């Protein structure tokens, strides 16, 4: 594959990834959506679909090893639940947003107009493609540390007492409606750490009262934990 000169946008993303490519063309391809390739019908414009396939396999392998070593006492079923949660499109799109991958995507004009750079599916796919590009450029010694850094907080924050990854926000909303109370409001109290590795502290305000707090590596997870804490508090009253 022909090596390309790194342009400023790609070097900016490399800083966010914490990895410098020997062959930047791999990163460019990982960020190229099929819609861009279709609009620029040149043999050298390759899109990222096959990289997504490889990245999914590499991610699954690395995450599998990390949780296998991190939770040696768990059975296969529990490990599978953790893995499915970590490699889900929801989790990957959140990671991609933290790395600001959407701003680097090469999209066709139609896809760009429809907000493709913020779609969960495109962001998750692009992150898988980026993982594949790092693997192809530097093999496992490069991609394992990248994935480990990206999921370190998520893995260390796994609650072994709750592997259902239940939608506590929906349950709390249904509880409020059943009780005839206003819906809970989630407020960000604190954001700790750099953009690609933040920890969020969220507070549930419910019926005018600061009810409970939750912490997590994303706003969604922190809200989930805050909703869970609220439900647990309600159960004790």
Buried (B, 14 or more C-beta within 10 A) or exposed (E): EEEBEBEEEBEBBBEBBEBBBEBBBBBBBBBBBBBBBEBEEEEEBBBBEEBBBBBBBBBBBBBBEBBBEEBEEBEEEBBBBBBEBBBBBEBBBBBBBBBBBBEBBBBBEEBBEEEBBEBBEBBBBBBBBBBBBBBBBBEEEBBBBBBBEBBEBBBEEBEEEEBEBEEBBEBBBEBBEEEEEEEBEBEEBEEEEEEBBBBBBBBBBBEEEEBBBBBBBBBBBBBBBBBBBBBEEBEEE
